[in-house]
């Protein structure tokens, strides 16, 4: 066990954990930030996506020891009131069905729009590729990303 200090959602957080523990489990089990979901455990489905220094990152396979001073943003930290343009577009397009993958989808879309505020459909598909939605709402996801891109990010 080690004492690990993380910058999560703009706050310094201290945990006692094995440095090889995946960030996902630190967020969920130590910090009670359960919006980030466990899907596959091998960084293939996207349910666990968070931002690490603004980059969409799969947290299920990232050892917490690799975070260092980097800023981690979870779905809980994306906006204070759920009013990020991507979150608003998700509601407008009624994207979620079961909702399990949505935090990872939203975090991936928000990172895309931060680095590319005017993506093409190909850009959207490329960025969102690998974020699996078992309910297959991919057309609504793409439409929501387009709507969010037309908003102020």
N, C-alpha and C positions, 0 to 999 in steps of 0.2 A: 504494500500500500504506500501511496505517496500523497502528499498534499499538492493539489493542482489548483492553480488560479486561472479562471477563464473569464473572458469578456463576452457575456451572452446578453443579447438584446440591450446593449448599452450599460450593463451593470457588471461589476466585478463579482464573480462567484467563486467560492472556495469549496472544493470537495476532497474527500479522502477516497482514493480509488487506485486500482491497478492501472499503471500508465498505458497498458495495452487494451484497456476497455474501450470498445467503440464509442465514439461521441454520442451516438443514438441513445445508448443505455445511460450515459451520464445525464443527458438531457431529461430522459423519461424517469429514471429511477432515483437520481440524486437531486435533480432540480425541479422535479414535478412538472416539466414542460411536455405534456403528453400529446400535443398537436402533431408532432413529428411521429410518423407511424413506422412500425416494423413490417416489412413486406417479405423480403426474400433473404436478407442477411448477406448477400453477395454483390450488392450494388448494381443489380440488374433491373429492378422494377421502378425505382424512383420515389417510392412512398416515403422514404426517409430523407428527402432532399431538404437541406438548409443552405443558407449562404455562409460562406467562410470568406471574409474580406470581400463580400459582394458577389462571389462566384458560386453558382449552384453546385453543391457538393453532396454526395451520398454519404450520410453519416453512419450508416450501419457497418461500414468496413474501414472507417477512418479512426485509428487509435487516438485517444484523447491527448496522448503525449506529442502528437504532431501539430497540435493547435497553437501552442505557445501564446504569443500576444495577439493573435489574429482575432478579429471581431466575428463572432458567430451570431447570426440572426435566424431565429426560428419563425414559424408561422405566427406565434404569439407576439413577436416583436416586429412583424412587418408593418403594422399600423396599430395605433392605440385603440381605434374604434371600429376596426374592420372596414375602413373606408379607403384602403389602397385602391387605385384604379383597377387593378387586376381582380381584387375581391369584389368590387362593385360590378365589374363586367361578368364575373362568374354568376352572380345573382341575376343580372339582367338576362343572361342567356340560359338560365336554369341548367347549368352544367352538371351539377352533382346529382347522382342518383343514389348510390349507396354511400358515397362520400369518402370512402376509405383512402383513396389515392389523392384526394383534392389538395391537401396541404402541400404535398410534393409537387403536384402539377402547378399550383399557384406560385410556389417558390421558384420553380424553374422558369415560369413565364415572367415573373417579376425580374429575375436576373437577366433574361433575354432583353426585356424592354429597357433595362437600365443601360446595357451596353449597346443596344440597337433600337432606338425609339421608333423607328419606322421600318419594321421587318417586312419582307415579302412573305408570301405563303410558304415558299421553300425555306426561308430562314426560320419561320415558325415550326414547320415540320421537322427541320434539322435539330433545332433546340429541344423540342418536346419529344423527339424520338427516344425511346427507352423509358419514358414515363408511362407505365402500363395502366390502363383503365379497363378493368374487367367488365364494366358496364358499357364500354365502347362509345363513350360520348365524345369521340375525337373531333367530329365536325363542330360540335358546340364549343369544345375547348379552343379550336382554331378561331372560331368566330369571336369568342370572348377575348382572346389575345389581340385580335384585330381591333375590337372596340376599345380595349385598354390602351392600345397604341395611339388611338386618336384622342385619348384623354391626356391631361397633364400628369406626368409621372414625377 
